[in-house]
């Protein structure tokens, strides 16, 4: 009697072969572009893009880890010039932003003026955030400039969204962590035909926001499938067990717009909705960007204001902390007392007692505070911060009483400052 071999269960994809092929192609592109983005660049002093952004944000937030070589009593103060200068720039731009004015171009009759006024009212209503689905232009501008200054470049998306809870302009800022260009050498984002916008949301958010999407019920989290089934779900390693990774894929060359959720295609390729040209009249992908200061015309990231001021910032912090520590020691001088030990560096602490073999009575260590030369160097470093970034007049900072010439210069500087933003 011949014993039959047990049939092995053949694992099948949760979606059609066509959908699985599109999903696999998108995920392969994502992995490739992620690796390119994580390369170290000389512009970043041999750091990758995300580390550069992280360091810039720490400088802005005055986040300074105390070095191990410092004693507990020693200061670890970080100068706030970078933060103050950046916020002054933002305030100057938000207050002095340009507004759109509609007026008849060729005709001056009453009907042309009425049409222009209607357009003006619609624009003002939309820009002010007064209606459902509208945006607050000043708040948007604030965060755009904030991110551009802090991180060097800011990305955003503008489109149209309609669901059961919302209908209107879909305008969002895209974190640099979630934007994956196909070419890091394209300075203008519209010149890069392919890109991926990634988001990670919880399963509860997924159920609430995407319940009407194609193949919604097939999307599983890592905890909902076994190891064998996981082969058909393209999920990054940093995605947690209760999260859904959403990849929005834009390809202007092939006229494609697809979205995958944990490797499941949720845009039906048999409908016209997957074509970029069917989604927008301008036939663009809706991704925009602006940069604070460009590195090069063949390099996508921009230079941030904190990085621009980082060298002088480190010098100011080190010198000021040293001067501050020296002043503490001059006020709370260490005491010299009789003993057998010799003076060593570790014994220098406020009010500490140092045993010396040749001292017959208690006396204070002759310790002087910071001298005039140190203050001069500190002032020079602080002046350099204004020189390498934006001067105080351009920031709108009042320096004593202003003359008419200084007021005019400040207004001109605000206009010039507005022009430094490079649309990418």
C-alpha positions in Angstrom: 0.0 0.0 0.0 1.4 3.3 -1.1 1.3 6.0 1.6 0.2 9.4 0.2 2.3 12.4 1.1 0.3 15.0 2.9 -0.5 17.9 0.7 1.3 21.1 1.6 -0.9 24.1 2.0 -0.2 26.7 -0.7 -0.1 30.2 0.7 -1.9 32.7 -1.5 -1.8 36.5 -1.5 -4.6 38.4 0.1 -5.0 40.4 -3.1 -4.9 39.7 -6.8 -1.6 39.1 -8.6 -1.9 42.5 -10.3 -2.5 44.3 -7.1 0.3 42.4 -5.4 2.7 43.2 -8.2 2.0 46.9 -7.9 2.4 46.8 -4.1 5.7 44.9 -4.4 7.0 47.4 -7.0 6.1 50.4 -4.8 7.7 48.8 -1.7 10.9 48.0 -3.6 11.1 51.7 -4.7 10.5 52.8 -1.1 13.3 50.7 0.2 15.7 52.0 -2.5 14.8 55.6 -2.0 15.0 55.3 1.8 18.5 53.9 1.6 19.5 56.8 -0.7 18.0 59.3 1.7 19.9 57.8 4.7 23.3 58.3 3.0 25.8 60.6 4.7 26.5 63.8 2.8 29.5 66.2 3.0 27.1 69.2 3.2 25.9 67.7 6.5 29.4 67.2 7.8 29.2 63.4 7.2 25.7 63.1 8.7 22.6 61.8 7.1 19.6 64.1 6.4 17.6 63.0 9.4 20.5 63.4 11.9 21.1 66.8 10.5 17.5 67.8 11.0 17.5 66.3 14.5 20.7 68.3 15.5 19.2 71.5 14.1 16.0 71.1 16.1 18.1 70.4 19.3 20.0 73.7 18.7 16.7 75.6 18.2 15.2 74.0 21.4 18.4 74.7 23.4 18.7 71.0 24.1 22.3 70.5 25.4 23.4 67.2 27.0 25.8 67.9 29.9 29.2 66.3 29.0 30.4 63.5 31.3 33.6 65.4 32.1 31.7 68.2 33.8 31.2 68.2 37.6 27.7 68.4 38.9 28.2 72.0 40.0 29.4 73.2 36.6 27.0 75.1 34.4 25.5 73.8 31.2 23.8 76.9 29.8 22.9 77.2 26.1 22.6 80.6 24.5 19.1 81.4 23.2 20.2 83.7 20.3 19.3 81.1 17.7 15.8 80.6 19.1 15.1 84.3 19.5 16.4 85.2 16.0 14.4 82.5 14.4 11.1 83.4 16.2 11.8 87.1 15.3 12.1 86.2 11.6 8.8 84.2 11.8 7.0 87.1 13.4 8.4 89.6 10.8 7.2 87.4 7.9 3.8 86.6 9.3 3.0 90.2 10.1 4.4 91.6 6.8 3.1 88.9 4.5 1.8 89.9 1.1 -1.9 89.7 0.4 -3.7 89.2 -2.9 -5.8 92.0 -4.3 -8.3 91.4 -7.2 -9.1 94.3 -9.6 -10.4 94.6 -13.2 -7.5 94.5 -15.6 -9.0 95.9 -18.8 -12.6 97.1 -18.0 -13.6 99.6 -15.3 -17.3 99.3 -15.5 -19.5 98.5 -12.5 -20.0 94.8 -13.4 -16.2 94.2 -13.7 -15.7 95.8 -10.3 -18.4 93.7 -8.7 -16.9 90.5 -10.1 -13.5 91.5 -8.7 -15.0 92.2 -5.3 -16.7 88.8 -5.3 -13.4 87.1 -6.0 -11.8 89.2 -3.3 -14.4 88.2 -0.8 -14.1 84.5 -1.7 -10.3 84.6 -1.4 -10.4 86.5 2.0 -13.0 84.1 3.3 -10.9 81.0 2.3 -7.6 82.5 3.4 -8.9 83.5 6.9 -10.1 80.0 7.8 -13.6 81.2 8.3 -15.5 78.5 6.5 -15.7 74.7 6.7 -12.8 73.1 4.8 -10.8 76.4 4.6 -7.4 77.1 5.9 -6.0 79.8 8.2 -3.3 81.4 6.0 -1.4 83.1 8.8 -1.1 79.9 10.9 0.0 77.9 7.8 2.6 80.5 7.0 3.9 80.5 10.6 4.5 76.7 10.5 5.9 76.8 7.0 8.5 79.4 7.9 9.2 77.7 11.3 10.0 74.3 9.7 12.0 75.9 6.8 14.2 77.8 9.3 14.6 75.0 11.7 15.1 72.1 9.3 16.3 73.9 6.1 13.5 72.7 3.9 9.7 72.2 4.3 7.5 69.9 2.2 3.7 70.1 1.8 0.8 68.7 -0.1 -2.2 70.5 -1.4 -5.2 68.7 -2.9 -8.9 68.2 -2.4 -10.5 65.7 0.0 -14.1 64.6 0.4 -15.4 62.1 2.9 -18.4 61.7 5.3 -16.8 64.1 7.8 -15.0 66.7 5.6 -15.0 68.3 2.2 -12.6 71.0 1.2 -8.9 71.8 0.6 -6.6 69.0 1.8 -3.5 71.0 2.8 -0.9 69.3 4.9 2.8 69.7 5.8 4.9 66.6 5.2 7.6 65.8 7.8 11.0 65.3 6.3 11.1 61.9 7.9 8.1 60.9 5.8 9.2 62.3 2.4 11.2 60.0 0.1 12.4 61.5 -3.2 13.6 59.3 -6.1 16.5 61.7 -6.7 18.3 63.6 -4.0 20.0 65.7 -6.7 16.9 67.5 -7.9 16.6 70.9 -6.1 13.1 71.6 -7.3 10.5 69.0 -6.2 8.5 69.3 -9.4 11.5 68.2 -11.4 11.5 64.9 -9.5 8.8 62.8 -11.3 8.6 60.1 -8.7 8.2 60.3 -4.9 6.7 58.6 -1.9 4.9 60.2 1.0 4.8 57.9 4.0 2.5 58.0 7.0 2.1 55.6 10.0 -1.2 55.6 11.8 -2.8 53.4 14.4 -5.3 50.7 13.4 -8.1 52.6 15.1 -7.3 55.7 12.9 -7.2 53.4 9.9 -10.6 52.0 10.6 -12.1 55.5 11.1 -10.6 57.3 8.1 -10.3 54.6 5.4 -13.4 52.5 5.8 -14.7 53.3 2.3 -11.4 52.6 0.5 -10.7 49.8 -2.0 -9.7 46.5 -0.2 -10.1 48.1 3.2 -11.0 44.8 4.9 -7.8 43.1 3.6 -5.4 45.4 5.4 -3.9 43.6 8.5 -1.5 44.7 11.1 1.6 42.7 12.0 -0.2 41.2 15.0 -3.1 40.0 12.9 -1.2 37.7 10.6 1.3 34.8 11.1 4.9 34.7 10.0 4.0 32.8 6.7 1.3 35.3 5.8 3.5 38.2 6.6 5.4 37.5 3.4 2.6 39.0 1.4 2.4 42.2 3.6 5.1 44.7 2.8 5.6 46.3 6.3 8.7 48.2 7.4 10.6 46.9 10.5 9.9 50.2 12.4 6.1 49.8 12.2 4.6 48.5 15.4 2.3 45.6 15.8 -0.9 47.8 16.0 0.1 50.3 13.3 -0.6 50.7 9.6 2.1 52.0 7.2 0.6 54.1 4.4 2.7 54.7 1.2 1.4 57.3 -1.3 3.2 56.7 -4.6 3.4 59.5 -7.2 4.8 58.8 -10.7 4.3 61.6 -13.2 6.2 59.7 -15.9 3.7 56.8 -15.8 0.8 59.0 -14.8 0.2 56.9 -11.7 -1.0 57.6 -8.2 -1.3 54.6 -5.9 -1.6 54.1 -2.1 -0.7 50.9 -0.2 -1.5 50.2 3.4 0.8 47.5 5.0 1.4 46.2 1.5 -2.3 46.1 0.4 -3.2 48.2 -2.6 -6.1 50.5 -1.6 -6.4 52.4 -4.9 -8.2 50.4 -7.6 -6.0 50.2 -10.7 -9.1 49.5 -12.8 -10.6 52.9 -12.1 -9.5 56.2 -13.5 -8.8 57.5 -9.9 -5.3 56.1 -10.0 -4.2 58.5 -12.8 -2.6 61.8 -11.7 -4.1 63.7 -14.6 -7.6 62.6 -13.5 -7.1 63.9 -10.0 -5.8 67.4 -10.7 -6.4 69.8 -13.6 -2.8 71.0 -13.5 -1.6 67.4 -13.9 0.8 67.8 -11.0 1.2 65.6 -7.9 0.4 68.4 -5.4 3.7 68.2 -3.6 5.3 71.6 -3.0 8.4 72.7 -1.1 10.4 75.8 0.0 13.9 76.1 1.4 15.5 78.5 3.8 19.0 78.5 2.3 20.1 76.4 -0.7 23.3 74.3 -0.6 23.5 73.7 -4.3 21.3 73.6 -7.4 21.9 69.8 -7.5 21.0 69.0 -3.9 17.5 68.8 -2.5 18.0 69.5 1.2 18.4 73.1 2.4 20.6 74.6 5.2 18.9 75.5 8.4 19.3 78.6 10.4 20.5 76.7 13.6 23.2 74.9 11.6 24.3 78.2 10.0 24.8 79.6 13.6 26.0 76.4 15.2 29.7 77.1 15.2 29.4 80.5 16.9 26.8 79.0 19.2 29.2 76.3 20.4 31.9 79.0 21.0 29.4 81.2 23.0 28.2 78.3 25.1 31.6 77.1 26.0 33.0 80.5 26.8 30.0 81.7 28.7 29.8 78.5 30.8 33.6 78.8 31.5 33.1 82.4 32.6 30.1 81.5 34.7 31.9 78.7 36.4 34.9 81.0 37.1 32.6 83.6 38.6 31.0 81.0 40.9 34.5 79.9 42.1 35.5 83.6 42.7 32.4 84.1 44.8 32.5 80.8 46.6 36.3 80.4 46.8 37.8 77.0 47.7 39.5 76.9 51.1 43.1 76.0 51.6 43.7 74.0 54.9 46.6 72.1 56.4 47.0 68.5 55.3 49.1 66.1 53.3 47.4 66.1 49.8 48.6 68.2 46.9 46.2 70.5 44.9 44.7 68.8 41.9 42.0 69.8 39.4 39.3 67.7 40.8 39.5 69.6 44.1 38.3 72.8 42.5 34.7 73.2 43.5 32.7 76.0 45.1 33.4 76.1 48.8 35.5 73.0 48.7 38.4 72.3 51.1 41.8 71.6 49.6 44.5 70.1 51.9 48.0 71.5 51.4 51.2 70.4 53.2 52.6 74.0 53.6 49.5 75.7 54.9 49.3 76.3 58.6 46.0 78.1 58.7 42.8 78.2 56.8 42.7 80.7 53.9 40.7 81.3 50.7 42.2 80.3 47.3 43.1 83.5 45.4 40.7 82.9 42.5 39.7 85.7 40.1 36.6 85.9 38.0 36.4 86.4 34.2 38.5 89.2 32.9 37.8 91.9 30.3 39.3 89.9 27.5 36.8 87.1 27.9 33.9 89.5 27.7 35.4 91.0 24.5 35.6 87.6 22.9 32.1 86.8 24.0 30.8 90.0 22.4 32.6 89.2 19.2 31.0 85.8 19.0 27.6 87.3 19.6 28.1 89.9 16.9 29.1 87.2 14.5 25.7 85.5 15.1 24.0 88.6 13.6 26.5 88.8 10.7 26.1 85.2 9.6 22.3 85.1 9.8 20.0 88.1 9.8 20.7 91.5 11.4 18.5 92.9 14.1 16.9 95.6 11.9 15.8 92.9 9.5 14.3 91.0 12.4 12.2 94.0 13.4 14.1 94.4 16.6 14.1 98.0 17.9 17.5 99.3 18.8 16.8 102.5 20.8 14.7 105.2 19.2 14.2 104.8 15.4 14.7 107.5 12.9 12.7 107.8 9.7 15.6 106.3 7.8 15.8 103.3 10.1 12.0 102.7 9.8 12.3 102.7 6.0 15.3 100.4 6.2 13.4 98.0 8.4 10.5 97.9 6.0 12.9 97.3 3.1 14.6 94.6 5.0 11.3 92.8 5.7 10.7 92.8 1.9 14.2 91.5 1.2 13.8 88.8 3.9 10.5 87.7 2.3 12.4 87.1 -1.0 15.0 84.7 0.5 12.5 81.8 0.5 13.2 79.7 -2.5 10.3 77.7 -3.9 11.3 74.2 -4.6 
